[in-house]
Amino acid sequence: MTAGAWRAADGGTGMLSSVVPDTRDEAWLAALNDRHFANLTQSEVTRALRALSSCYVERRDKLARGGALDGAGKRAAFALFYGPQHFVLTRAIVRSLEIAANRVIDLGCGTGSAGAAAAIACGDVPVDGFDVSPWAVAEANWTYRVLGLRGRATEVNLKRLKIRAEPGGLVLASYAVNELPDEARAPLLAQLMAAHAAGASVLVIEPIARRVNLWWKGWAVSVLGAGGRADDWRFRELLPPRQRTLAKGAGLDVQEMTARTLYLPERKPA
Ligand SMILES: C[S@@+](CC[C@H](N)C(=O)[O-])C[C@H]1O[C@@H](n2cnc3c(N)ncnc32)[C@H](O)[C@@H]1O
């Protein structure tokens, strides 16, 4: 699927109107800038973004050791670039899949942006974030507050989390499952399937790179077998302007954003 455009989405392009920014997004992005550029320069953040991206793409062994978020520069780069990127991406996906939910549970919530986007797209429903990183949890709580959401993030290792999904809720895992150790994935998939059986919908978002996600095929078989769907997405020009500038500086692709999803819609009572 292809969709996107941060601006001029209503300009007869046939692109998704969902990506037109509103003032709330703009206020959040401006606050993010103030927060993270207070102690770092543009070139420090750009350098850190380059290092962080290499961590996600080439040095994945560092992820399991928490290496992605291990310094002020990388944290700022994550919050300023990947946070907004996952926000616009998640919002576009949730709207395209026409997901409706009364609450969002965000597993591996990071700075809270993907869960916040889903909560907003579902009509400003409450969001519960969970992450192993105390820094990420603090950032997620800040994100929810600045975006005016009823949200709370909690520090927990997903290996130990008991997912309490209610009927009508959405359980989201955005760019988080691939960071788990292999032995934690099967129990998590079992919990997601149980959440679905209990009446929740489930959305897993991951990068398309196949060598990163060798587990994907097995998860897709389970999700499709339970009546779900698997999609690859390609969005163009979705990034907000500040994030485009950062990405350009770090040598990342600013034109195109891709992702893949597994989605289990809420079961309707027979
Ligand atoms: C790439 S970030 C994605 C964050 C967020 N979901 C998003 O889309 O922006 C992955 C997140 O998963 C978290 N994480 C990794 N392993 C975890 C675990 N075992 N338990 C809880 N969180 C974990 C990391 O701390 C990080 O915040």
PDBQT file of the ligand as one rigid body, heavy atoms in Angstrom, charges set to zero:
ROOT
HETATM    1  C1  LIG A 301      12.561   0.955  18.760  1.00  0.00    +0.000 C 
HETATM    2  S1  LIG A 301      11.824   1.358  20.289  1.00  0.00    +0.000 S 
HETATM    3  C2  LIG A 301      10.128   1.587  19.800  1.00  0.00    +0.000 C 
HETATM    4  C3  LIG A 301       9.390   2.456  20.740  1.00  0.00    +0.000 C 
HETATM    5  C4  LIG A 301       7.945   2.761  20.371  1.00  0.00    +0.000 C 
HETATM    6  N1  LIG A 301       7.122   1.595  20.403  1.00  0.00    +0.000 N 
HETATM    7  C5  LIG A 301       7.859   3.432  19.034  1.00  0.00    +0.000 C 
HETATM    8  O1  LIG A 301       7.282   2.864  18.101  1.00  0.00    +0.000 OA
HETATM    9  O2  LIG A 301       8.405   4.540  18.897  1.00  0.00    +0.000 OA
HETATM   10  C6  LIG A 301      11.775  -0.178  21.153  1.00  0.00    +0.000 C 
HETATM   11  C7  LIG A 301      11.359  -0.013  22.615  1.00  0.00    +0.000 C 
HETATM   12  O3  LIG A 301      11.199  -1.313  23.186  1.00  0.00    +0.000 OA
HETATM   13  C8  LIG A 301      11.692  -1.275  24.496  1.00  0.00    +0.000 C 
HETATM   14  N2  LIG A 301      12.039  -2.638  24.933  1.00  0.00    +0.000 N 
HETATM   15  C9  LIG A 301      13.012  -3.440  24.439  1.00  0.00    +0.000 A 
HETATM   16  N3  LIG A 301      13.031  -4.595  25.108  1.00  0.00    +0.000 NA
HETATM   17  C10 LIG A 301      12.040  -4.530  26.051  1.00  0.00    +0.000 A 
HETATM   18  C11 LIG A 301      11.572  -5.424  27.057  1.00  0.00    +0.000 A 
HETATM   19  N4  LIG A 301      12.124  -6.609  27.235  1.00  0.00    +0.000 N 
HETATM   20  N5  LIG A 301      10.556  -5.025  27.852  1.00  0.00    +0.000 NA
HETATM   21  C12 LIG A 301       9.982  -3.788  27.676  1.00  0.00    +0.000 A 
HETATM   22  N6  LIG A 301      10.388  -2.900  26.740  1.00  0.00    +0.000 NA
HETATM   23  C13 LIG A 301      11.401  -3.275  25.930  1.00  0.00    +0.000 A 
HETATM   24  C14 LIG A 301      12.902  -0.356  24.427  1.00  0.00    +0.000 C 
HETATM   25  O4  LIG A 301      13.256   0.149  25.713  1.00  0.00    +0.000 OA
HETATM   26  C15 LIG A 301      12.400   0.721  23.463  1.00  0.00    +0.000 C 
HETATM   27  O5  LIG A 301      11.816   1.782  24.151  1.00  0.00    +0.000 OA
ENDROOT
TORSDOF 0
